[in-house]
Amino acid sequence: MKESRQLNATILRQLFDTKAIRLERGAIFDHSLAPKGPDFDFGRVEGMLLGAAIGDSLGNTSESRLPLVRHQLHGEIRDYLVRDRTGSAMGYPSDDTQLTFWTLEQLIEDKGEFIPEHLARKFADSGRIYGIGRTMKGFLDAFKSGRPWYESGPHSAGNGALMRIAPMLIPHLRQGGTDIWTDTALSAMMTHNDHASTSSCLAFTAMLWELLDMKTPPDPAWWPKRYAALAADLQGNIGYAPRSGCMKYSFDDPLHQFVSEKLTWAYGENLSVMEACEIWRSGAYLLETVPSVLYILMRHAQDPEAALVRAVNDTKDNDTVASIVGAAVGALHGRKGLPNRWIEGLTGRTRGTDDGQIFSLISRARQEFWEK
């Protein structure tokens, strides 16, 4: 394991030296995490993973609809929608769940080592990806054509790397240290080689690590402040402009600055999630996804069910927004904080017929990374 981590550090250093990775080498890479103590509750990790799967499954049957159109069709969604011929309402996966749990599966198979080539191959060889995004398809096409994994990721500020990043912290629970940042950066840039994407993945990984230990939800202001503090020197001065012609403002600055300015303003105005997301939009572009996720958590992190219901109903890319929100509230409240009906309603699939697989992977992760 030590050799693979040294190799990853060498690879990342070379990527920085050649500017092949779109990222600044911020202070986080030198921040050594303390290992989780003997009293740590692995149920918080279970909550993080199950929350991601639940959010995806609650949202993916009505994904990409404008919230008002979705409400006209379904009313307020509070449970899984019927989608199969039996008429049963179950939680089925889309790419959010698949890529998250394939990442976990590969980490288990490699005994906690992160071997980027293996994960790239897992993504390429695991079968159909439901609702695959354009950027992920671009990565797979490049990788399958023979390009190395570190040259296959398109330059994209989409949310496809952020939605699957949560498992990267699990092999580091017992050891802590700094290797987590190298692994996370390489995993992120593999599919989305972009400053906003990789800096968001690193910031959210750090925030999830902290949420796993919190006894009570943080103050609402913590969410944008902590994100901006973590991401600022990683993203640097790369600007991102809104893509919607309906924006009520102009902006062409770093994502962390957008988060700091707009979320503080929206919360001060007491805007609802839907009102805020109507202003900055809530699609798959990170200038929309990240503020939407953080604003939902500002307003509703104390109540996991409310947070997920708002994510599913009030955003456009609702399965991914809800998956990221679910990971955060799951880490904060643990498995016991998630409604049992949602856990019991999950098919647990990552592929066409592997019912229960996510529960099996969570159990194996506990044994491999915590109870060993």
C-alpha positions in Angstrom: 0.0 0.0 0.0 2.9 2.4 0.8 4.3 1.9 -2.7 1.0 2.7 -4.4 0.6 5.9 -2.3 4.1 7.0 -3.2 3.4 6.3 -6.8 0.2 8.4 -6.7 2.1 11.2 -5.0 4.7 11.1 -7.8 2.0 11.1 -10.5 0.2 14.1 -9.0 3.5 16.0 -8.6 4.2 15.4 -12.3 0.7 16.5 -13.3 1.2 19.7 -11.3 4.7 20.3 -12.8 3.4 19.8 -16.4 0.1 21.7 -15.7 -1.7 18.6 -17.0 -4.1 18.8 -14.0 -6.3 21.9 -13.9 -5.8 22.6 -10.2 -3.6 24.7 -7.9 -1.6 23.0 -5.2 -3.4 24.5 -2.3 -2.7 24.2 1.5 -5.0 21.2 1.8 -2.3 18.9 0.4 -0.2 19.5 3.5 -3.0 19.2 6.0 -2.7 15.9 7.9 -5.9 14.5 9.2 -6.1 12.8 12.6 -7.3 9.2 12.4 -10.8 8.5 13.5 -10.7 7.3 17.2 -11.9 4.0 18.6 -15.3 5.6 19.6 -16.0 6.6 16.0 -19.4 5.4 14.8 -19.2 3.7 11.4 -22.9 4.2 11.1 -22.1 7.7 10.0 -20.2 6.3 7.0 -23.2 4.1 6.3 -25.4 7.1 6.4 -23.2 9.0 4.0 -23.3 6.2 1.5 -27.0 5.4 1.9 -27.9 9.1 1.8 -26.1 9.4 -1.6 -28.1 6.4 -3.0 -31.4 7.5 -1.5 -31.1 11.0 -2.9 -30.3 9.6 -6.4 -33.2 7.2 -6.3 -35.7 9.8 -5.1 -34.7 12.1 -7.8 -33.8 10.2 -10.9 -37.4 9.4 -12.0 -38.1 13.1 -12.4 -34.6 14.4 -13.3 -34.0 17.5 -15.4 -37.6 18.8 -15.1 -38.1 22.3 -14.0 -39.4 22.3 -10.4 -42.8 23.8 -11.3 -43.3 21.3 -14.1 -42.3 18.4 -11.8 -44.8 19.6 -9.2 -47.6 19.7 -11.8 -46.8 16.1 -12.8 -46.1 14.6 -9.4 -47.1 17.0 -6.6 -44.5 17.1 -3.9 -42.3 14.0 -4.1 -41.6 12.5 -0.7 -41.1 8.9 -1.7 -39.8 6.8 -4.6 -42.0 7.1 -7.7 -43.4 4.1 -9.6 -41.2 3.2 -12.5 -41.5 -0.6 -13.2 -44.2 -2.8 -14.7 -45.2 -4.2 -11.4 -46.3 -0.8 -10.3 -44.0 -0.9 -7.2 -42.3 2.3 -6.0 -38.7 1.3 -5.4 -35.4 3.1 -5.3 -33.5 2.4 -8.5 -30.0 3.7 -9.2 -28.8 6.1 -11.9 -25.2 6.9 -12.7 -24.8 8.7 -9.3 -25.2 5.6 -7.3 -23.4 3.3 -9.8 -20.2 5.4 -10.0 -20.2 6.0 -6.2 -20.5 2.3 -5.4 -18.2 1.1 -8.2 -15.6 3.4 -6.7 -16.2 1.8 -3.3 -16.1 -1.6 -4.8 -12.8 -1.0 -6.4 -11.3 0.4 -3.2 -12.4 -2.8 -1.4 -11.0 -5.0 -4.2 -7.6 -3.2 -4.0 -7.5 -3.5 -0.1 -7.7 0.3 0.4 -5.2 1.3 -2.2 -6.3 3.7 -4.8 -5.0 2.6 -8.1 -6.4 5.0 -10.7 -6.0 2.7 -13.7 -8.1 0.1 -11.9 -10.9 2.6 -11.2 -10.9 3.7 -14.8 -11.1 0.1 -15.9 -14.0 -0.5 -13.5 -15.9 2.4 -15.0 -15.2 1.2 -18.5 -16.0 -2.5 -18.0 -18.9 -2.6 -15.5 -21.7 -2.4 -18.1 -24.4 0.1 -18.8 -24.3 3.4 -16.9 -27.8 4.7 -16.5 -28.2 8.3 -17.5 -24.6 8.7 -18.4 -23.5 12.3 -18.7 -21.7 13.7 -21.8 -18.4 14.3 -19.9 -18.4 10.7 -18.5 -19.1 9.4 -22.0 -16.2 11.5 -23.3 -13.9 10.0 -20.7 -14.9 6.4 -21.5 -14.5 6.9 -25.2 -11.0 8.3 -24.7 -9.9 5.7 -22.2 -11.3 2.8 -24.3 -9.5 4.2 -27.4 -6.2 3.6 -25.6 -5.4 7.0 -24.0 -4.0 6.8 -20.4 -6.5 7.5 -17.6 -4.8 10.8 -16.7 -5.3 12.1 -20.3 -8.8 10.9 -20.8 -10.8 13.3 -18.7 -12.5 16.2 -20.6 -12.2 19.7 -19.4 -15.6 20.0 -17.8 -17.1 21.9 -14.9 -20.0 19.4 -14.7 -20.9 17.7 -11.4 -20.1 14.2 -12.5 -16.9 13.8 -10.4 -18.4 15.5 -7.3 -21.4 13.2 -7.2 -19.2 10.1 -6.8 -16.4 11.3 -4.6 -17.6 10.4 -1.1 -16.1 6.9 -0.9 -12.6 8.2 -1.4 -12.3 9.1 2.3 -13.2 5.6 3.6 -9.8 3.8 3.3 -8.2 6.7 5.3 -10.5 6.5 8.4 -8.0 4.6 10.5 -4.8 6.2 9.2 -5.7 9.8 8.5 -2.7 11.6 7.1 -2.4 13.5 3.8 -2.7 10.7 1.2 -6.5 11.3 1.1 -5.9 14.5 -0.8 -3.7 13.0 -3.5 -6.2 10.1 -4.0 -9.2 12.4 -4.2 -7.5 14.8 -6.7 -6.5 11.9 -9.0 -9.9 10.3 -8.8 -11.7 13.6 -9.6 -9.5 14.7 -12.5 -9.8 11.3 -14.1 -13.2 12.1 -15.5 -13.5 15.9 -15.1 -10.2 17.7 -15.4 -11.3 21.2 -14.3 -10.4 23.6 -11.6 -13.9 24.0 -10.2 -14.6 20.3 -10.3 -11.4 19.0 -8.6 -11.4 21.8 -6.0 -15.0 21.0 -5.2 -14.2 17.4 -4.8 -11.4 18.1 -2.4 -13.4 20.6 -0.4 -16.4 18.3 -0.1 -14.2 15.4 0.9 -12.8 17.6 3.7 -16.2 18.7 4.8 -17.6 15.2 4.9 -14.6 14.1 7.0 -15.5 16.9 9.5 -19.3 16.1 9.4 -18.6 12.5 10.4 -17.5 13.8 13.8 -20.0 16.5 14.5 -22.3 16.0 17.4 -24.8 18.7 16.2 -25.4 20.4 12.8 -23.1 23.3 12.1 -24.3 26.9 12.0 -25.8 27.7 8.6 -23.0 30.1 7.8 -20.5 27.2 8.2 -21.4 25.7 4.9 -20.4 28.5 2.5 -17.6 29.7 4.7 -16.0 26.3 5.0 -16.4 25.5 1.4 -14.8 28.8 0.3 -11.9 28.5 2.8 -11.1 25.0 1.5 -11.5 25.7 -2.2 -10.1 29.2 -2.7 -6.4 28.4 -3.2 -7.2 25.2 -5.1 -9.2 26.9 -7.7 -7.1 30.0 -7.9 -8.5 32.9 -10.0 -10.2 30.8 -12.8 -13.5 32.5 -13.5 -16.9 30.8 -14.3 -19.8 32.6 -15.9 -23.5 31.8 -15.5 -24.9 29.8 -18.4 -28.5 30.9 -18.0 -29.9 33.9 -19.8 -32.3 34.5 -17.0 -29.7 35.3 -14.4 -30.3 38.6 -12.5 -26.7 39.4 -12.2 -23.4 39.1 -14.1 -20.5 37.0 -12.8 -17.2 35.8 -14.1 -15.2 35.0 -11.0 -14.1 31.8 -9.1 -16.8 29.4 -7.8 -15.8 29.8 -4.2 -16.4 33.6 -4.5 -19.9 33.0 -6.0 -20.7 30.7 -3.0 -19.5 33.3 -0.5 -21.4 36.1 -2.0 -24.7 34.6 -3.3 -25.4 32.2 -0.4 -24.9 34.8 2.3 -27.2 37.2 0.4 -29.9 34.6 -0.2 -29.9 33.4 3.4 -30.0 37.0 4.6 -33.1 37.5 2.4 -34.6 34.3 3.8 -35.2 32.9 0.3 -36.6 29.5 0.1 -34.6 26.8 -1.7 -36.8 27.1 -4.8 -36.6 30.9 -4.8 -32.8 30.8 -4.5 -32.3 28.1 -7.1 -34.5 30.0 -9.6 -32.0 32.8 -9.4 -28.7 30.8 -9.9 -30.4 27.7 -11.5 -29.8 24.2 -10.4 -28.5 22.2 -13.3 -25.4 20.0 -13.7 -23.0 22.9 -14.1 -21.0 23.4 -10.8 -21.8 27.1 -10.7 -25.4 25.9 -10.2 -24.9 22.6 -8.4 -22.6 23.6 -5.6 -24.6 26.7 -4.4 -27.8 24.7 -4.6 -26.4 21.9 -2.5 -24.8 24.3 0.1 -28.0 26.4 0.3 -30.2 23.4 0.9 -27.8 22.4 3.7 -27.7 25.9 5.2 -31.5 25.8 5.5 -32.2 22.1 6.2 -29.1 20.2 7.4 -30.7 19.7 10.8 -33.5 17.6 9.2 -32.3 14.9 6.7 -35.7 14.2 5.3 -36.5 17.9 4.7 -33.1 18.4 3.1 -33.6 15.6 0.7 -37.3 16.5 -0.1 -36.2 20.0 -0.9 -33.3 18.8 -3.1 -35.6 16.4 -5.0 -38.5 18.9 -5.5 -36.8 22.3 -5.9 -33.9 21.7 -8.2 -33.5 20.7 -11.9 -30.6 18.2 -11.7 -32.4 16.8 -8.7 -31.0 13.3 -8.5 -27.4 14.6 -8.4 -28.1 17.5 -6.1 -30.1 15.2 -3.8 -27.3 12.6 -3.9 -24.7 15.1 -2.8 -27.0 16.5 -0.1 -27.8 13.0 1.0 -24.2 12.2 1.5 -23.7 15.3 3.6 -26.8 14.8 5.9 -26.0 11.1 6.1 -22.5 11.8 7.3 -23.9 14.3 9.8 -26.8 12.2 11.2 -25.7 8.6 10.3 -27.8 5.7 9.1 -30.2 6.1 12.0 -31.0 9.7 11.0 -32.4 8.6 7.6 -36.0 7.5 7.2 -36.3 3.7 7.4 -38.8 3.6 4.5 -36.3 5.1 2.2 -33.5 2.6 3.2 -35.9 -0.4 3.0 -37.2 0.8 -0.4 -33.8 0.8 -2.1 -33.2 -2.0 -4.5 -29.6 -1.7 -3.7 -28.5 -2.2 -7.3 -25.5 -1.0 -9.0 -26.0 -3.1 -12.2 -29.1 -4.5 -13.9 -29.9 -7.4 -11.5 -27.5 -7.2 -8.5 -30.2 -6.4 -5.9 -28.7 -5.6 -2.5 -25.2 -4.9 -3.8 -24.9 -1.5 -2.1 -25.7 -3.1 1.2 -23.2 -5.8 0.6 -20.5 -3.2 -0.3 -21.2 -1.2 2.8 -20.9 -4.2 5.0 -17.6 -5.2 3.3 -16.3 -1.7 3.7 -17.0 -1.8 7.4 -15.0 -5.1 7.6 -12.2 -4.0 5.4 -11.6 -0.4 6.6 -12.9 -0.3 10.1 -13.3 -3.6 11.9 -10.1 -5.2 10.7 
